[in-house]
Amino acid sequence: MSGGGEPRIRPSGDRLLLDLKVQPGASKSELAGIQQGRLRVRIAAAPEDGKANRELAAFFARLLCCSKGDLALKTGEKSRLKTLAIPSKYGEALGRILEAQKLTQ
């Protein structure tokens, strides 16, 4: 893994915006470290017909213990570089997840 650093998280109203770099078509959905200010995520779904985006939302919903409907893809619908909007009330859980990623790099 290269260029760890801090992942970009920005407040936007009652949401937090998290920058991601997504790798679809992986063998399983998992976090894969931090690269150039983006949280790397491997997704076990093909990048076709929105399958990878749906799995991305389901994966983060499992991580944060929230519903998929709480999450919104703000940018990157057809790109590997995405920005996910997460309700601010999940900020503490998100912080724990990101801290664990920094420790495993």
C-alpha positions in Angstrom: 0.0 0.0 0.0 1.3 3.4 -0.8 0.8 7.0 0.4 -1.3 6.3 3.5 -1.9 9.6 5.3 -5.3 10.7 6.6 -8.4 9.9 4.7 -10.4 13.0 3.7 -13.6 13.5 5.7 -15.5 16.8 5.4 -18.6 17.9 7.1 -21.5 18.8 4.9 -24.7 19.8 6.8 -25.7 16.8 8.9 -23.4 14.5 7.0 -19.8 13.5 6.7 -18.3 13.2 3.3 -15.7 10.3 3.0 -13.5 10.0 -0.1 -13.0 6.5 -1.3 -11.0 4.6 -3.9 -13.1 1.5 -4.8 -11.9 -1.7 -6.4 -14.9 -3.7 -7.7 -14.7 -7.4 -8.6 -12.8 -8.4 -5.5 -13.1 -11.8 -4.0 -14.7 -10.3 -0.8 -15.7 -6.8 0.3 -13.2 -5.4 2.7 -11.2 -2.3 3.7 -7.8 -2.1 2.1 -6.0 0.8 3.8 -5.6 4.4 3.0 -4.1 5.7 -0.2 -3.6 9.3 -1.2 -6.2 10.6 1.2 -8.8 8.1 0.2 -10.0 5.0 2.1 -9.4 2.0 -0.2 -12.3 -0.4 -0.4 -12.4 -3.8 -2.2 -16.0 -4.7 -3.3 -17.2 -8.2 -4.1 -19.4 -7.1 -7.0 -19.0 -6.4 -10.6 -18.9 -2.8 -11.8 -22.0 -3.2 -14.0 -25.6 -2.0 -13.6 -24.8 -0.4 -10.3 -24.0 -3.7 -8.5 -20.7 -2.5 -7.1 -22.3 0.7 -5.8 -25.1 -1.2 -4.1 -22.6 -3.6 -2.5 -20.6 -0.6 -1.4 -23.6 0.9 0.4 -24.4 -2.5 1.9 -20.8 -3.0 3.1 -20.7 0.4 4.8 -24.1 -0.2 6.3 -22.8 -3.4 7.9 -19.6 -1.6 9.1 -21.5 1.3 10.6 -24.5 -0.6 11.8 -26.9 1.6 9.9 -29.3 1.1 7.0 -28.3 1.4 3.4 -30.8 4.2 3.1 -28.8 6.3 5.5 -25.9 6.4 3.1 -25.7 8.3 -0.2 -23.1 8.3 -3.0 -22.4 12.0 -3.6 -19.9 11.6 -6.5 -18.4 8.9 -8.6 -21.3 6.8 -9.6 -19.4 5.4 -12.6 -15.8 6.0 -11.2 -13.5 4.2 -8.8 -13.0 7.5 -7.0 -16.2 8.1 -5.0 -17.4 10.3 -2.2 -19.8 8.7 0.3 -22.2 10.8 2.5 -22.6 9.3 5.9 -24.9 10.8 8.6 -22.9 12.7 11.3 -24.4 10.5 14.0 -22.1 7.7 12.8 -19.0 9.8 13.0 -17.7 8.0 16.1 -18.1 4.6 14.5 -16.4 5.9 11.3 -13.5 7.3 13.4 -12.9 3.9 15.0 -12.9 2.2 11.6 -10.5 4.7 10.1 -8.2 4.5 13.1 -8.1 0.7 12.8 -7.1 1.1 9.1 -4.2 3.5 10.0 -2.9 1.0 12.6 -3.0 -1.9 10.1 -0.9 -0.2 7.4 
